[in-house]
Structures are given as structure tokens and as C-alpha cells.
Amino acid sequence: MEFKVRKESETLMEKVFHAHERRGCVRGYQIASMLRSLHPELQVDPEELKMQINANDPEGAGNFDFENFNRVAMHFLLKERRRDSDGFIHKHNIGLNDFPSV
């Protein structure tokens, strides 16, 4: 699942990154709006975003190259993908008529 999300999102993420980058980097404060550009319905908790920014900016400079931006973005995109899939693969095969009426 992760590989599929990565492959589908890679070119779009590159376009969004290059639209915002200056000298090969984006600033940490830009990441929230960049995530909304990638996926408008994406639910991003500000505290979780702050934690991801701090975790992927070990120098604390606030500059993110594509690789570090990719890590932050993939965290939220994969989380959204997991939230959308409930893991029950055969749910389309079950209908209301499959259960006895009470």
C-alpha cells in the first residue's frame, strides 16, 4: 500500500514542492498549505504537523529539501489512506439480506 501511494503521489509532490521552493528548500511554515495543495480534504492536526516538522528538521533551521518534505507529506498521506480503508476486503460481498431478520 505504501509503495502505491508513494508512486502515485511522487510527481504531484514534486510539482507542489517546486512551486514553493526557493534555492532547493521550502520553509516549515509553508508545509501545511503545501499539504492542502496535495490533498484538499487531508486532515492535518497542527500539533502532529509541528512534531513531524521538528522530527524531520534535525538542524532546526526550518529549511526542508524535497526528501524531508516528502517524509512529512507521506506521513499524513499514508495516515489518510489508512483511515479511508477499514481493512475488511469483502465488505462489498455482504448485503442486508445476508442477515436473518429479527
Secondary structure by P-SEA (a helix, b strand, c coil): caaaaaaaaaaaaaaaaaaccccccccccaaaaaaaaacccccccaaaaaaaaaaacccccccccaaaaaaaaaaaaaaaaaaacccccccccccccccccc
